[in-house]
Amino acid sequence: MTISVLTATYNAAAQLPHLIESLRSQTDRDFEWIVVDGASTDGTVDLLKSAYDLVIHWISEPDFGIYHALNKGLALAHGDYYLVVGSDDVLDPGAIERYRQAAATTQADIISAPVWADRRLMVPRRPPSWLRSGPPLVSGHSVGALIRKDLHRELGPYSRQYPIAADTLFLLRALRAGKRFSYIDQPAGSFGTGGVSGSDVLGALSESFRANVEVRGAWPLHFAFFILRVLKNGRRIGRQQMRVAENDR
């Protein structure tokens, strides 16, 4: 059973060294690391070249966002399973080893582990997962979900119609198709919160609403949950909108 680690980068020279060090510290180094870079200009490519002991494949060229990059990475991956890890994420030293053991033992399609984010431990979302926004039945798509690569043959690639929440759409499709989810108790690492889902809360909530309606229907119910989530995150959304307005001046 083989594992591919997929990372999409763009001008990530300041964050990438921490991820590189965490990959070098893995107790199980039997994995391939595939990096798809969006034509960075800040030294990211030089860092990738220097990590020749880890990087199996890397490309640097313009893309249409993180999920377009991940689809490119999946085309290069040879692993039976893959783990998405962002350039600002960090893996626990035993993460790959525990994921491999769980996959070999359970033969599950998707395996999730807790993930730290902003000093808060995010745990896999157990049923009823439709009560919460974001990817169902996992702690998070990045760091927190080991996914069987063959699922994409049946469920399709990550949708470019969802620049922020294509992971939610894919995992909802997996849930609807009856795919097997399994869980690990120990945290897999830390999730960086500087990505687009954290910097555009309203956009993330909107796409999550769309994904739930597309897969599950019942749009009045999901619209009600969407309004409640917007109200709950009102202050964060307001601060982000103010920053956007200031940058546009």
N, C-alpha and C positions, 0 to 999 in steps of 0.2 A: 504494500500500500504506500503510495507516494504522495507527497504534499508539495504544492506550489504556493509560494507567497507572492502576491501581486501588489504592486505599489504604483500609483499614479502620482507624478510629481510635476510641479511647475514653480520655478524660482524658489526652491526649498533648501537652499544651501545652509540656511541658519538652523533648520530643524533636522535635517537628514542625519547628521552625525549621531544623534541620540538613538535613532532607529538602527543605524548600522551597528552601533555598539551592542544594542540589545539582541540583534541577530547573531553577532559573533559570540555572545554569551550563552546561546542556547545549549542546553544539555544534550539535545538531539540536533545535530547539524546536517542530518540527511534530508535536505529539502532544497528546492530550487527557488531562487529569488529572481523574479522578472519585474523589471521597472520600465514603465512607459512614461516618458517625459514629454511635456508639451512644448519643446523647443525653448528651454530655459536659457537665460542670458546672465545668470548670477553666480556661476561656479558649480551649479548642481551636477552638470555633466562631468566635471573634473572629479567631484566626489565619487561619482559612480565608477569612473575609470580606476580610481584608487582602491575601490572595494572589490578588486578582481577576485578575491578569495570567496566572495559571497554571490556576486551578480552572475547569473547564468546567461541571461539575455537582457539587453536593454536597447531601447530605441529612443531617439529624440527628434521629434517632428511635430508640427502643429496638429492639434486635435480639436474636437468640439466639446471638451469637458471631461469630467472624471469618468463617466460611464462609457463614453466612446473609448477612452484610454483603457478601461478595464476590459472591454470587449476585445481590444487589440491584444491585451495581455493574455486573455483566455485562449486566443488563437495560437499563442506561442507556448502555452503551458502544456506540460506532459504529465502533471500530477493527476492522480485519481480524485483528489480533493484539492481545494484551494482556499487560502485565507487572505482576505483583503486587509492590508495594513497601510495606513496613511503615512506620509512623510513626517508628520508630527506625532505619530503614535510610538509607543514603546511596548515591547513584549516582555512578559515575565520570563526569566531564564528557563523555566520548565514548560512553557506554553506549547511548543511544538511537540514535545514528548507526550504531554497529557492529551493533546488533540489526537495524536496518532494512536495512542492506546485506546481512547474512547471509540475512534472510528473502527479499529480492528475488532473491538469487543462487541460493539452494538450494531455495526454495519448500517448505521442511520444515514439518512440523506443529508441532514443538517445537524451539526453539533454546536451548542452554544455554551459559553462560559461567562461568568461575571466579568465586568470591565470597570475600571476606575475612570471617572470623568469629573474634573473639577473637585477632587477629594470626596466624591460621592460614588458609592459602589452601585453600579447598574446591574441588575440581575435579569436573567432571561424572563421574558414576559409570558407568563403561563395563562391558560384560558381563564376567563373569557377575554382573549386578546383584542377583540373588536372594541372594547371599552377604552383603549388607549391609542394615541397617535403613534406613528412610526412603525418600523418593521415588526411584524408579529412573531411571538414565540422565541425571540432572541434578545440578548442584552443590547446588541448593536451589530450592524452589518460589518463595520470595520473592527478588527481585533476580536470581536465576540462571536463570530460565526464561521465555522469550518464547513464548506459546502461541497457536495459531490459535483464534480465538473460536468458529468453527463446529464445533469438536470437541465442544462441549457439546450441540449438537443431536443428535449420534449417541450420545455417551457419558453424557449427562445432566448435571445441575448438581452442585455439590459437595454431598456427602451430609451432612446434619445428624446422622446416626447416628455420625459420626466427628468430634467437636468438635476434636480435635487433629490427626488424620492424614487428613482428607478429601482433602488434596492427594496423599498417597501412594496412596490408593484410586483417584483419578482418573487419575494417571499410570500406575499398574499396568494400568488398563483400556485406556489408550492404547497401552501396550506390547503387551498381548495382542491388540489390534485391528490391529496391524501398522503403527501410525502412524510417520511418519518423524521421527527425531531428528537434529539437526545441532549442531555445536559451534563456539564461538569461543575462541580462545586467550587473549585479553586479559581481565582481570577486569572485571566489570560494576559492582562497587561493594562496599560493606560491609553485612553482615547483622547487625542488632541481635539480641542473644541474650537479651533480656529478655522474650520472648514466652512463651506457655504451653508450647510444646514444649521450651523450655530450662528452664522452672521446674517442669515435671512430667515428668521423664525416664521414670519408670515408666509413667505414663499414655501417653506417646508410644510407648514400646516395645510396650505392650499393644495399642494401636490399630494399630500397624504390623503386628504379628502377625496380628490379625484381618483386616486388609486383604489381606495376602498369602494367607491361607487362603481368603478369600472369592473372590479372583480366580484363584489358582493351585492351590488344593487342597493335597494333600500335607501335611496338618496335622502329622503326627509330625515331619517334617523341619523345618518352620518353628517348631514348638514347641521343638525342640532348639536352634535358632538363638536363639530368644527367651530361653531359660534362659542361654545363653552370654552374650548381651548384657546381661542383668540382672546376672550375675556381674561382667562387665567394668565396669559402671557402678555397682557396689555402693556405693562410697563416696559418690558424688553422690546416689544414691537415699536412702541413709541420712541424709545431711545434710538433704535436702529433707523427709524424713519427720519428723525432729526439729524442724525449723522449723514444720511444720504442727502438731505436737503442742504446741509452746510457744504458738502463736497460739490454740489451742483452749482453753488453760487459763483 
